[in-house]
Amino acid sequence: MTAVLPADAPSGRAVETVYRPAGALDLSGTLGQLGRGPYDPTTTWDLGGMWRTWRTPEGPATLRVLRPAADGSVSAAAWGPGAHWVISAVPELLGRGDDWSRLDVRSHPLLRDSLHRNPGLRLTRTGLVLEALLPAIIEQRVTSLEAYRSWARLLRWYGEPAPGPAPEGMRVVPTLQQWRGIPSWDWHRAGVDPRRARAVQAVLVVASSLERAIAAAASLDAAEAALRTISGVGQWTAAETLQRSHAHPDLVSVGDYHLAHQVGEALTGSRVDDDGMLELLEPWRGQRQRVVRLILASGFRFQRRGPRVALQDHRWH
């Protein structure tokens, strides 16, 4: 990776880099899971690539990542006080160190075909636990559409404008102090029910010590255990968090409304529950998240049955 690091980046000049991955890179497939739906003001995609805002340890930043050039290189630029930090994180964001070489899916045609057609798929690592954890809590036990709307409302109200030449309307997630200062009525107004709001508050109380504990964790299993000590953070939420913050190759989002159905039908042609999904994925233990990502990237869609889940309005009227 080569980089240009101007000293006055926070005042408006970009910090730039060119990253040359060792192999193919699917930018959308790798970074696509970072956005929380179509309304997310932290993430914007266009024909050229992705815009993304961050609350880094050094302050807010906007990152622009372009789609790979003809030679496979990826250009990126960042603005704001956190620009240097996020530029240094680009290689891991784009999957450096995420090794799929030992994943053997030759025994299953769908997986084998998906791996062949998606050679640039990688797991992204942001290193930012809180930015992955809070939206995951907001997404607990509601439809994706409900959660996406709630997340977007909170960021429009409390996020700060993105630094640099970001598209209009983009926001950086609030600071820890700003999250803590959101009154209960605004959680309700955003559509977040009291149970999820309490779970967010439980995280905010211990956020600093939690981040230190996860940073010091000797293994990904230890990091998961640290997350799950917090009231309201269970198996699904920990998986959704560490998949993004730590590129966890094995955690599966058990409890997801549709995932077990999709995995079951993709691998066997029949629906299964969470236990059945884990049984099907057991041959790939250690890399089960990679197998799930291959299923999602394959284009396979399970057959939806039964009534749609009704949208709930958790706001006060």
Contacts in CASP RR format, 6 or more apart in sequence:
PFRMAT RR
TARGET T0000
AUTHOR 0000-0000-0000
METHOD contacts of the structure
MODEL  1
MTAVLPADAPSGRAVETVYRPAGALDLSGTLGQLGRGPYDPTTTWDLGGM
WRTWRTPEGPATLRVLRPAADGSVSAAAWGPGAHWVISAVPELLGRGDDW
SRLDVRSHPLLRDSLHRNPGLRLTRTGLVLEALLPAIIEQRVTSLEAYRS
WARLLRWYGEPAPGPAPEGMRVVPTLQQWRGIPSWDWHRAGVDPRRARAV
QAVLVVASSLERAIAAAASLDAAEAALRTISGVGQWTAAETLQRSHAHPD
LVSVGDYHLAHQVGEALTGSRVDDDGMLELLEPWRGQRQRVVRLILASGF
RFQRRGPRVALQDHRWH
1 17 0 8 1.000
1 18 0 8 1.000
1 19 0 8 1.000
1 20 0 8 1.000
1 90 0 8 1.000
1 91 0 8 1.000
2 17 0 8 1.000
2 18 0 8 1.000
3 15 0 8 1.000
3 16 0 8 1.000
3 17 0 8 1.000
3 18 0 8 1.000
3 87 0 8 1.000
4 15 0 8 1.000
4 16 0 8 1.000
4 17 0 8 1.000
5 15 0 8 1.000
5 84 0 8 1.000
5 87 0 8 1.000
6 13 0 8 1.000
6 14 0 8 1.000
6 15 0 8 1.000
9 15 0 8 1.000
9 78 0 8 1.000
9 79 0 8 1.000
9 80 0 8 1.000
9 83 0 8 1.000
9 84 0 8 1.000
10 80 0 8 1.000
10 81 0 8 1.000
10 82 0 8 1.000
10 83 0 8 1.000
10 163 0 8 1.000
12 79 0 8 1.000
12 80 0 8 1.000
12 163 0 8 1.000
12 164 0 8 1.000
13 79 0 8 1.000
14 77 0 8 1.000
14 78 0 8 1.000
14 79 0 8 1.000
14 83 0 8 1.000
14 164 0 8 1.000
15 77 0 8 1.000
15 78 0 8 1.000
15 79 0 8 1.000
15 83 0 8 1.000
15 84 0 8 1.000
15 87 0 8 1.000
16 75 0 8 1.000
16 76 0 8 1.000
16 77 0 8 1.000
16 78 0 8 1.000
16 87 0 8 1.000
17 75 0 8 1.000
17 76 0 8 1.000
17 77 0 8 1.000
17 87 0 8 1.000
17 90 0 8 1.000
18 73 0 8 1.000
18 74 0 8 1.000
18 75 0 8 1.000
18 76 0 8 1.000
19 73 0 8 1.000
19 74 0 8 1.000
19 75 0 8 1.000
19 76 0 8 1.000
19 90 0 8 1.000
19 91 0 8 1.000
19 94 0 8 1.000
20 71 0 8 1.000
20 72 0 8 1.000
20 73 0 8 1.000
20 74 0 8 1.000
21 68 0 8 1.000
21 72 0 8 1.000
21 74 0 8 1.000
21 94 0 8 1.000
21 95 0 8 1.000
21 96 0 8 1.000
22 96 0 8 1.000
23 72 0 8 1.000
23 119 0 8 1.000
23 120 0 8 1.000
24 72 0 8 1.000
24 119 0 8 1.000
24 120 0 8 1.000
25 68 0 8 1.000
25 72 0 8 1.000
25 74 0 8 1.000
25 94 0 8 1.000
25 95 0 8 1.000
25 120 0 8 1.000
25 122 0 8 1.000
26 118 0 8 1.000
26 119 0 8 1.000
26 120 0 8 1.000
26 121 0 8 1.000
26 122 0 8 1.000
27 49 0 8 1.000
27 50 0 8 1.000
27 65 0 8 1.000
27 67 0 8 1.000
27 68 0 8 1.000
27 74 0 8 1.000
27 94 0 8 1.000
28 45 0 8 1.000
29 118 0 8 1.000
29 120 0 8 1.000
29 121 0 8 1.000
29 297 0 8 1.000
30 94 0 8 1.000
30 95 0 8 1.000
30 120 0 8 1.000
30 121 0 8 1.000
30 122 0 8 1.000
30 123 0 8 1.000
30 124 0 8 1.000
31 50 0 8 1.000
31 52 0 8 1.000
31 65 0 8 1.000
31 93 0 8 1.000
31 94 0 8 1.000
31 124 0 8 1.000
32 50 0 8 1.000
33 124 0 8 1.000
33 243 0 8 1.000
33 244 0 8 1.000
34 43 0 8 1.000
34 52 0 8 1.000
34 124 0 8 1.000
34 126 0 8 1.000
34 244 0 8 1.000
35 42 0 8 1.000
35 43 0 8 1.000
36 42 0 8 1.000
36 43 0 8 1.000
36 135 0 8 1.000
36 139 0 8 1.000
36 147 0 8 1.000
36 148 0 8 1.000
36 151 0 8 1.000
37 144 0 8 1.000
37 148 0 8 1.000
38 148 0 8 1.000
39 148 0 8 1.000
39 149 0 8 1.000
39 151 0 8 1.000
39 152 0 8 1.000
40 148 0 8 1.000
40 151 0 8 1.000
40 152 0 8 1.000
40 155 0 8 1.000
41 53 0 8 1.000
41 152 0 8 1.000
41 155 0 8 1.000
41 156 0 8 1.000
41 159 0 8 1.000
41 169 0 8 1.000
41 170 0 8 1.000
41 171 0 8 1.000
42 52 0 8 1.000
42 53 0 8 1.000
42 54 0 8 1.000
42 155 0 8 1.000
42 170 0 8 1.000
42 171 0 8 1.000
42 172 0 8 1.000
42 173 0 8 1.000
43 50 0 8 1.000
43 51 0 8 1.000
43 52 0 8 1.000
43 53 0 8 1.000
44 50 0 8 1.000
44 51 0 8 1.000
44 52 0 8 1.000
44 166 0 8 1.000
44 167 0 8 1.000
44 170 0 8 1.000
45 51 0 8 1.000
46 167 0 8 1.000
48 66 0 8 1.000
48 67 0 8 1.000
49 64 0 8 1.000
49 65 0 8 1.000
49 66 0 8 1.000
49 67 0 8 1.000
50 63 0 8 1.000
50 64 0 8 1.000
50 65 0 8 1.000
51 62 0 8 1.000
51 63 0 8 1.000
51 64 0 8 1.000
51 162 0 8 1.000
51 166 0 8 1.000
51 167 0 8 1.000
51 170 0 8 1.000
52 62 0 8 1.000
52 63 0 8 1.000
52 65 0 8 1.000
53 60 0 8 1.000
53 61 0 8 1.000
53 62 0 8 1.000
53 63 0 8 1.000
53 162 0 8 1.000
53 166 0 8 1.000
53 170 0 8 1.000
53 171 0 8 1.000
53 172 0 8 1.000
53 173 0 8 1.000
54 60 0 8 1.000
54 61 0 8 1.000
54 62 0 8 1.000
54 63 0 8 1.000
54 82 0 8 1.000
54 85 0 8 1.000
54 86 0 8 1.000
54 126 0 8 1.000
54 128 0 8 1.000
54 131 0 8 1.000
54 172 0 8 1.000
55 128 0 8 1.000
55 130 0 8 1.000
55 131 0 8 1.000
55 172 0 8 1.000
55 173 0 8 1.000
55 174 0 8 1.000
55 175 0 8 1.000
56 81 0 8 1.000
56 82 0 8 1.000
56 85 0 8 1.000
56 86 0 8 1.000
56 128 0 8 1.000
57 85 0 8 1.000
58 81 0 8 1.000
58 82 0 8 1.000
58 84 0 8 1.000
58 85 0 8 1.000
59 80 0 8 1.000
59 81 0 8 1.000
59 82 0 8 1.000
59 85 0 8 1.000
60 80 0 8 1.000
60 81 0 8 1.000
60 82 0 8 1.000
60 160 0 8 1.000
60 162 0 8 1.000
60 163 0 8 1.000
60 172 0 8 1.000
61 78 0 8 1.000
61 79 0 8 1.000
61 80 0 8 1.000
61 81 0 8 1.000
61 82 0 8 1.000
61 83 0 8 1.000
61 85 0 8 1.000
61 86 0 8 1.000
61 163 0 8 1.000
61 172 0 8 1.000
62 78 0 8 1.000
62 79 0 8 1.000
62 80 0 8 1.000
62 83 0 8 1.000
62 162 0 8 1.000
62 163 0 8 1.000
62 164 0 8 1.000
62 165 0 8 1.000
62 166 0 8 1.000
62 170 0 8 1.000
62 172 0 8 1.000
63 76 0 8 1.000
63 77 0 8 1.000
63 78 0 8 1.000
63 86 0 8 1.000
63 87 0 8 1.000
63 90 0 8 1.000
64 76 0 8 1.000
64 77 0 8 1.000
64 78 0 8 1.000
65 74 0 8 1.000
65 75 0 8 1.000
65 76 0 8 1.000
65 90 0 8 1.000
65 93 0 8 1.000
65 94 0 8 1.000
66 74 0 8 1.000
66 75 0 8 1.000
66 76 0 8 1.000
67 74 0 8 1.000
68 74 0 8 1.000
69 75 0 8 1.000
74 90 0 8 1.000
74 94 0 8 1.000
76 87 0 8 1.000
76 90 0 8 1.000
77 87 0 8 1.000
78 84 0 8 1.000
78 86 0 8 1.000
78 87 0 8 1.000
79 163 0 8 1.000
79 164 0 8 1.000
79 165 0 8 1.000
79 166 0 8 1.000
80 163 0 8 1.000
80 164 0 8 1.000
81 163 0 8 1.000
83 163 0 8 1.000
89 126 0 8 1.000
89 127 0 8 1.000
92 124 0 8 1.000
92 125 0 8 1.000
92 126 0 8 1.000
92 127 0 8 1.000
92 247 0 8 1.000
93 124 0 8 1.000
93 125 0 8 1.000
93 126 0 8 1.000
94 122 0 8 1.000
94 124 0 8 1.000
95 122 0 8 1.000
95 123 0 8 1.000
95 124 0 8 1.000
95 125 0 8 1.000
95 247 0 8 1.000
98 122 0 8 1.000
98 123 0 8 1.000
98 125 0 8 1.000
98 247 0 8 1.000
98 249 0 8 1.000
100 115 0 8 1.000
100 121 0 8 1.000
100 122 0 8 1.000
100 287 0 8 1.000
100 290 0 8 1.000
102 287 0 8 1.000
103 115 0 8 1.000
103 284 0 8 1.000
103 287 0 8 1.000
103 290 0 8 1.000
103 291 0 8 1.000
105 111 0 8 1.000
105 112 0 8 1.000
105 114 0 8 1.000
105 115 0 8 1.000
105 284 0 8 1.000
105 291 0 8 1.000
105 294 0 8 1.000
106 112 0 8 1.000
107 283 0 8 1.000
108 267 0 8 1.000
110 266 0 8 1.000
110 267 0 8 1.000
110 295 0 8 1.000
110 298 0 8 1.000
110 300 0 8 1.000
111 267 0 8 1.000
111 291 0 8 1.000
111 294 0 8 1.000
111 295 0 8 1.000
111 298 0 8 1.000
113 298 0 8 1.000
114 294 0 8 1.000
114 295 0 8 1.000
114 297 0 8 1.000
114 298 0 8 1.000
114 299 0 8 1.000
115 294 0 8 1.000
117 297 0 8 1.000
117 298 0 8 1.000
118 294 0 8 1.000
118 297 0 8 1.000
118 298 0 8 1.000
121 293 0 8 1.000
121 294 0 8 1.000
121 297 0 8 1.000
123 243 0 8 1.000
123 247 0 8 1.000
123 248 0 8 1.000
123 249 0 8 1.000
123 289 0 8 1.000
123 290 0 8 1.000
123 293 0 8 1.000
124 244 0 8 1.000
124 247 0 8 1.000
125 245 0 8 1.000
125 246 0 8 1.000
125 247 0 8 1.000
126 132 0 8 1.000
126 244 0 8 1.000
126 245 0 8 1.000
127 245 0 8 1.000
127 246 0 8 1.000
128 245 0 8 1.000
129 210 0 8 1.000
129 211 0 8 1.000
129 214 0 8 1.000
129 227 0 8 1.000
129 241 0 8 1.000
129 245 0 8 1.000
130 176 0 8 1.000
130 203 0 8 1.000
130 207 0 8 1.000
130 211 0 8 1.000
131 173 0 8 1.000
131 245 0 8 1.000
132 240 0 8 1.000
132 241 0 8 1.000
132 242 0 8 1.000
132 243 0 8 1.000
132 244 0 8 1.000
132 245 0 8 1.000
133 203 0 8 1.000
133 227 0 8 1.000
133 233 0 8 1.000
133 237 0 8 1.000
133 241 0 8 1.000
133 245 0 8 1.000
134 173 0 8 1.000
134 179 0 8 1.000
134 200 0 8 1.000
134 203 0 8 1.000
135 147 0 8 1.000
135 151 0 8 1.000
136 236 0 8 1.000
136 237 0 8 1.000
136 240 0 8 1.000
136 241 0 8 1.000
137 196 0 8 1.000
137 199 0 8 1.000
137 200 0 8 1.000
137 203 0 8 1.000
137 232 0 8 1.000
137 233 0 8 1.000
137 237 0 8 1.000
138 147 0 8 1.000
138 150 0 8 1.000
138 151 0 8 1.000
138 154 0 8 1.000
138 192 0 8 1.000
138 196 0 8 1.000
138 200 0 8 1.000
139 147 0 8 1.000
139 151 0 8 1.000
139 240 0 8 1.000
140 196 0 8 1.000
140 199 0 8 1.000
140 232 0 8 1.000
140 236 0 8 1.000
140 237 0 8 1.000
141 196 0 8 1.000
142 196 0 8 1.000
142 312 0 8 1.000
142 314 0 8 1.000
143 257 0 8 1.000
143 309 0 8 1.000
143 311 0 8 1.000
145 311 0 8 1.000
146 191 0 8 1.000
146 311 0 8 1.000
146 312 0 8 1.000
146 314 0 8 1.000
149 191 0 8 1.000
150 190 0 8 1.000
150 191 0 8 1.000
150 192 0 8 1.000
150 314 0 8 1.000
153 189 0 8 1.000
153 190 0 8 1.000
153 191 0 8 1.000
154 174 0 8 1.000
154 182 0 8 1.000
154 186 0 8 1.000
154 190 0 8 1.000
154 192 0 8 1.000
155 171 0 8 1.000
155 173 0 8 1.000
155 174 0 8 1.000
156 171 0 8 1.000
157 186 0 8 1.000
157 190 0 8 1.000
158 174 0 8 1.000
158 178 0 8 1.000
158 179 0 8 1.000
158 182 0 8 1.000
159 171 0 8 1.000
159 172 0 8 1.000
159 173 0 8 1.000
159 174 0 8 1.000
159 178 0 8 1.000
160 171 0 8 1.000
160 172 0 8 1.000
160 174 0 8 1.000
161 169 0 8 1.000
161 170 0 8 1.000
161 171 0 8 1.000
161 172 0 8 1.000
162 169 0 8 1.000
162 170 0 8 1.000
162 171 0 8 1.000
162 172 0 8 1.000
163 172 0 8 1.000
174 182 0 8 1.000
176 204 0 8 1.000
176 207 0 8 1.000
176 208 0 8 1.000
179 200 0 8 1.000
179 204 0 8 1.000
180 201 0 8 1.000
180 204 0 8 1.000
184 194 0 8 1.000
184 197 0 8 1.000
185 316 0 8 1.000
187 194 0 8 1.000
187 197 0 8 1.000
187 200 0 8 1.000
188 194 0 8 1.000
188 197 0 8 1.000
188 314 0 8 1.000
188 315 0 8 1.000
188 316 0 8 1.000
189 315 0 8 1.000
189 316 0 8 1.000
190 315 0 8 1.000
191 313 0 8 1.000
191 314 0 8 1.000
191 315 0 8 1.000
192 200 0 8 1.000
192 314 0 8 1.000
193 312 0 8 1.000
193 314 0 8 1.000
198 231 0 8 1.000
198 232 0 8 1.000
199 230 0 8 1.000
199 231 0 8 1.000
199 232 0 8 1.000
199 233 0 8 1.000
202 230 0 8 1.000
202 231 0 8 1.000
202 232 0 8 1.000
202 233 0 8 1.000
203 210 0 8 1.000
203 230 0 8 1.000
203 233 0 8 1.000
206 230 0 8 1.000
210 226 0 8 1.000
210 227 0 8 1.000
210 230 0 8 1.000
213 226 0 8 1.000
214 223 0 8 1.000
214 226 0 8 1.000
214 227 0 8 1.000
217 223 0 8 1.000
217 225 0 8 1.000
217 226 0 8 1.000
220 242 0 8 1.000
220 246 0 8 1.000
220 248 0 8 1.000
220 250 0 8 1.000
220 251 0 8 1.000
223 242 0 8 1.000
223 246 0 8 1.000
224 238 0 8 1.000
224 239 0 8 1.000
224 242 0 8 1.000
224 248 0 8 1.000
224 251 0 8 1.000
227 233 0 8 1.000
227 234 0 8 1.000
227 237 0 8 1.000
227 238 0 8 1.000
227 241 0 8 1.000
227 242 0 8 1.000
228 234 0 8 1.000
228 235 0 8 1.000
228 238 0 8 1.000
235 254 0 8 1.000
235 255 0 8 1.000
236 253 0 8 1.000
236 254 0 8 1.000
236 255 0 8 1.000
236 256 0 8 1.000
238 251 0 8 1.000
239 248 0 8 1.000
239 251 0 8 1.000
239 252 0 8 1.000
239 253 0 8 1.000
239 254 0 8 1.000
239 289 0 8 1.000
240 253 0 8 1.000
242 248 0 8 1.000
242 251 0 8 1.000
243 251 0 8 1.000
243 253 0 8 1.000
243 289 0 8 1.000
248 289 0 8 1.000
249 286 0 8 1.000
249 287 0 8 1.000
249 288 0 8 1.000
249 289 0 8 1.000
249 290 0 8 1.000
250 285 0 8 1.000
250 286 0 8 1.000
250 287 0 8 1.000
250 288 0 8 1.000
250 289 0 8 1.000
251 288 0 8 1.000
251 289 0 8 1.000
252 259 0 8 1.000
252 277 0 8 1.000
252 278 0 8 1.000
252 281 0 8 1.000
252 288 0 8 1.000
252 289 0 8 1.000
252 292 0 8 1.000
253 259 0 8 1.000
253 292 0 8 1.000
254 274 0 8 1.000
254 277 0 8 1.000
254 278 0 8 1.000
255 274 0 8 1.000
257 309 0 8 1.000
258 302 0 8 1.000
259 277 0 8 1.000
259 292 0 8 1.000
260 271 0 8 1.000
260 272 0 8 1.000
260 273 0 8 1.000
260 274 0 8 1.000
260 276 0 8 1.000
260 277 0 8 1.000
261 271 0 8 1.000
261 272 0 8 1.000
261 302 0 8 1.000
262 295 0 8 1.000
262 296 0 8 1.000
262 300 0 8 1.000
262 301 0 8 1.000
262 302 0 8 1.000
263 272 0 8 1.000
263 277 0 8 1.000
263 280 0 8 1.000
263 281 0 8 1.000
263 292 0 8 1.000
263 295 0 8 1.000
264 270 0 8 1.000
264 271 0 8 1.000
264 272 0 8 1.000
264 276 0 8 1.000
264 277 0 8 1.000
264 280 0 8 1.000
264 302 0 8 1.000
265 271 0 8 1.000
265 300 0 8 1.000
265 302 0 8 1.000
265 303 0 8 1.000
266 295 0 8 1.000
266 298 0 8 1.000
266 300 0 8 1.000
266 302 0 8 1.000
267 280 0 8 1.000
267 295 0 8 1.000
268 280 0 8 1.000
271 302 0 8 1.000
272 279 0 8 1.000
272 280 0 8 1.000
281 288 0 8 1.000
281 291 0 8 1.000
281 292 0 8 1.000
284 290 0 8 1.000
284 291 0 8 1.000
END
